[in-house]
Amino acid sequence: MTARRPYPSNLSDARWALVQPTLTAWRNDRATRALAFGRPPEHSVRDLLDAILYVDRTGIPWRYLPHDYPPRQTAYAYFPHWQNDGVFAQLNGLLRRLVRTTEGRGAEPTACIVGSQSVKTSTNVPKTSQGIDPAKKIIGRKRSIVTDTLGLLLAVLVTAASVQDGTAGRHLLTQIASDHPTVTKAWADMGYKNAVVEHGAALGIDVDIVRRDPATKGFVVQPRRWVVERTLGWLMNHRRPARDYEALPARSEAMIHIAMISLMPRHLTGENTPTWRGA
């Protein structure tokens, strides 16, 4: 592509260097198979990732992708390919380990925090994947996440908003025990008590329920749980996750991974993250 003025969401050279090996390895593997059919790649993976980051950051529909990116049909086609091949999850894990090491922590966490957030959905989201969260009075979907003690994403599960926290929590703890066997401690709110605590114990994870003091009124920062709430706030700085626009829950999970992929390289390179007003 011809040189263009970069958008605020585009990767700088320093940030691109952090993710380039993973995407280049994926491209080389795919290109080997594609060449057998006489179809060499036409667009760089950097331009394609920049296009996806732009959609995640700005919240625009794919058809509104600026013309100086690869064609929106191409960018949209790569998005599910990378999600299905686990590229976004792989990049999230790589960057998380780099951030933890930079902060003087072990590459793998030993403790985690569980939380959830219900969000409204757009009109293109199938009703079969939506539900009602009676506590939040929201019709839509629920994103349940697990973070480490720095607030970095370990696991995400998108369900109908009607799914109980306990159900999602058991699923996530099973995933954590499998993917992060070093985790032995977890904190969660009252929505995850009883069955989740018992399930965690069976997996070797001590789940501690953070209880709100009934004497307090209004907003009060909860010990440990504020970390996962901050991460949910980070997601809201990306307009695509501010409302669930994805037809498939797996694509919605990918958008959350992409938001973290956008955030962590800036932390590693010391570059500022533009806000909505500054973008």
C-alpha positions in Angstrom: 0.0 0.0 0.0 1.1 3.6 -0.5 2.3 5.6 2.5 -0.5 7.1 4.5 -0.9 9.3 7.5 -1.3 6.9 10.5 -4.5 6.8 12.5 -4.1 7.0 16.4 -5.1 3.3 16.6 -2.4 2.2 14.2 0.6 0.3 15.6 3.8 2.2 15.9 7.0 0.5 14.7 7.9 -0.3 18.3 4.5 -1.9 19.0 4.4 -3.7 15.7 7.8 -5.3 16.5 6.2 -7.0 19.6 3.4 -8.8 17.6 5.1 -9.1 14.2 6.7 -12.6 14.8 3.4 -14.2 15.7 1.5 -12.8 12.7 4.4 -13.4 10.3 4.6 -17.1 11.3 0.8 -17.4 10.8 1.1 -15.7 7.4 3.9 -17.9 6.3 2.0 -21.0 7.2 -1.2 -19.8 5.4 0.8 -18.5 2.4 2.4 -22.0 1.9 -1.1 -23.5 1.5 -2.5 -20.6 -0.5 0.3 -20.7 -3.1 -0.7 -24.2 -3.9 -3.9 -22.7 -5.4 -2.0 -19.8 -7.0 -3.3 -17.2 -4.6 -0.4 -15.3 -2.9 -1.3 -12.8 -0.2 -2.1 -9.3 -1.4 -2.0 -7.2 1.8 0.5 -7.0 4.7 -0.6 -8.5 8.0 0.4 -5.2 9.7 -2.2 -3.3 7.5 -4.8 -5.9 8.2 -4.2 -5.7 12.0 -4.3 -1.9 11.9 -7.7 -2.1 10.1 -9.1 -4.5 12.8 -7.7 -2.3 15.6 -9.3 0.7 14.0 -12.7 -1.0 14.0 -12.3 -2.1 17.6 -11.2 1.4 18.8 -13.7 3.5 16.8 -16.7 1.1 16.8 -17.5 1.8 13.2 -19.3 -0.9 11.0 -16.8 -2.8 8.8 -18.3 -1.2 5.6 -17.2 2.3 6.9 -13.5 1.2 7.1 -11.4 4.0 5.5 -10.3 3.4 2.0 -6.6 3.6 2.7 -6.8 0.3 4.7 -7.1 -3.0 2.9 -10.6 -3.6 1.4 -13.1 -4.1 4.2 -14.1 -7.5 2.8 -10.5 -8.6 3.2 -10.1 -7.2 6.7 -13.4 -8.7 7.8 -12.4 -12.1 6.3 -9.1 -12.1 8.3 -10.9 -11.2 11.5 -12.7 -14.6 11.9 -9.6 -16.5 10.5 -7.4 -15.1 13.2 -10.1 -15.7 15.8 -10.7 -19.3 14.7 -6.9 -20.0 14.6 -6.4 -18.6 18.1 -4.2 -15.7 16.9 -5.8 -13.1 19.1 -5.6 -15.3 22.2 -2.0 -16.2 21.4 -1.1 -12.5 21.1 -2.9 -11.7 24.3 -0.9 -14.4 26.1 2.4 -13.2 24.7 1.9 -9.6 25.5 0.5 -10.4 29.0 3.7 -12.4 29.8 5.9 -9.5 28.5 4.0 -7.0 30.7 4.2 -9.2 33.8 7.9 -9.7 33.3 8.5 -6.0 32.8 6.6 -5.3 36.1 8.9 -7.8 37.9 6.2 -10.5 38.2 6.5 -14.1 37.1 5.4 -14.8 33.5 2.5 -16.9 34.8 0.1 -15.7 37.5 -0.7 -17.4 40.8 -3.9 -15.5 41.6 -6.8 -14.1 39.6 -10.0 -12.0 39.9 -13.3 -12.9 38.3 -16.0 -10.4 37.2 -18.7 -9.8 34.7 -20.4 -7.0 32.8 -23.8 -7.0 31.0 -24.0 -4.9 27.8 -26.7 -4.0 25.4 -26.6 -5.5 21.9 -27.2 -4.1 18.4 -30.1 -5.1 16.2 -28.0 -7.6 14.2 -27.3 -9.8 17.2 -29.6 -13.0 17.1 -32.2 -13.1 19.9 -31.1 -16.7 20.7 -27.8 -15.4 22.0 -29.4 -12.6 24.1 -31.1 -12.6 27.5 -32.2 -10.3 30.4 -30.0 -9.5 33.3 -32.7 -8.6 35.9 -30.2 -7.1 38.4 -28.8 -4.6 35.8 -32.1 -4.4 33.9 -30.2 -5.0 30.6 -31.3 -6.9 27.6 -28.3 -8.2 25.8 -25.2 -10.2 26.6 -22.9 -10.8 29.5 -19.1 -10.8 29.3 -17.4 -12.7 32.1 -13.7 -12.2 32.4 -10.8 -13.4 34.5 -7.8 -11.2 35.0 -4.5 -11.5 36.9 -3.7 -9.1 39.7 -2.4 -6.5 37.2 -5.8 -6.5 35.4 -4.5 -8.3 32.4 -6.9 -10.7 30.7 -6.6 -14.4 31.4 -9.9 -15.7 30.0 -13.2 -14.3 28.6 -16.6 -15.9 28.1 -19.5 -14.1 26.3 -23.0 -15.4 27.0 -26.6 -14.3 27.1 -27.1 -11.7 29.9 -29.5 -14.2 31.5 -26.7 -16.7 32.3 -26.0 -16.7 36.0 -22.5 -15.6 37.2 -22.1 -19.0 38.9 -22.6 -20.9 35.6 -20.1 -18.7 33.8 -17.7 -18.7 36.8 -17.5 -22.5 36.9 -16.7 -22.6 33.1 -14.0 -20.0 33.5 -12.3 -21.6 36.5 -12.1 -24.9 34.6 -10.4 -23.0 31.7 -8.0 -21.2 34.2 -7.1 -24.5 35.8 -6.3 -25.9 32.4 -4.5 -23.0 30.8 -2.9 -21.5 33.9 -2.2 -24.3 36.4 -0.1 -22.0 38.5 -3.2 -20.1 39.7 -4.2 -21.3 43.2 -6.2 -18.2 44.4 -9.2 -16.3 43.0 -11.3 -13.4 44.2 -14.9 -12.9 43.2 -18.1 -11.1 44.3 -21.2 -12.5 45.9 -22.6 -13.7 42.5 -20.0 -16.4 42.5 -20.5 -17.9 45.9 -21.4 -21.5 46.8 -21.1 -23.6 43.6 -18.2 -21.6 42.3 -16.3 -21.8 45.6 -16.9 -25.6 45.6 -15.9 -26.0 42.0 -12.7 -24.0 42.6 -11.8 -26.1 45.6 -12.2 -29.2 43.4 -9.8 -27.7 40.9 -7.3 -26.6 43.6 -8.2 -22.9 43.4 -9.2 -21.2 46.6 -12.0 -18.8 45.7 -12.4 -15.9 48.2 -15.7 -14.1 48.0 -15.3 -10.3 48.5 -18.3 -9.2 50.6 -19.6 -5.6 50.6 -20.2 -4.1 54.0 -24.0 -3.8 54.3 -23.5 -0.6 56.4 -21.9 1.3 53.5 -24.0 3.3 51.0 -23.2 4.4 47.5 -20.1 3.4 45.5 -17.3 1.9 47.6 -14.1 0.4 46.1 -14.0 -3.3 46.9 -10.7 -4.9 47.8 -9.2 -7.0 45.0 -12.3 -6.7 42.9 -11.5 -3.2 41.8 -8.8 -4.7 39.5 -11.3 -6.5 37.3 -13.6 -3.6 37.4 -10.8 -1.4 36.1 -10.2 -3.8 33.3 -13.9 -3.6 32.3 -13.4 0.1 32.3 -10.4 -0.2 29.9 -12.6 -2.1 27.5 -15.1 0.8 27.5 -12.4 3.0 26.0 -12.8 0.9 22.9 -16.1 1.8 21.3 -16.7 -1.6 19.6 -17.0 -3.4 23.0 -19.0 -0.6 24.5 -22.1 -2.3 22.9 -22.1 -5.9 21.6 -22.3 -5.7 17.8 -21.0 -9.2 17.0 -23.4 -11.8 15.6 -21.5 -14.6 17.2 -20.4 -14.6 20.9 -16.9 -15.9 19.8 -16.4 -12.8 17.7 -17.4 -10.7 20.7 -14.7 -12.5 22.8 -12.2 -11.7 20.0 -13.0 -8.0 20.2 -12.2 -8.1 23.9 -8.9 -9.7 23.1 -8.2 -7.1 20.5 -8.8 -4.3 22.9 -6.2 -5.8 25.3 -3.8 -6.3 22.3 -4.2 -2.6 21.6 -3.6 -1.7 25.3 -0.6 -3.8 26.3 1.9 -2.8 23.7 1.4 0.8 24.7 2.3 -0.1 28.2 5.4 -1.9 27.1 6.6 0.9 24.9 5.6 3.7 27.2 3.3 5.3 24.5 0.2 7.1 25.5 -3.3 5.6 24.9 -5.5 8.3 23.3 -9.0 8.7 24.8 -12.1 9.2 22.8 -11.6 12.9 23.0 -8.0 12.8 22.2 -8.2 10.2 19.3 
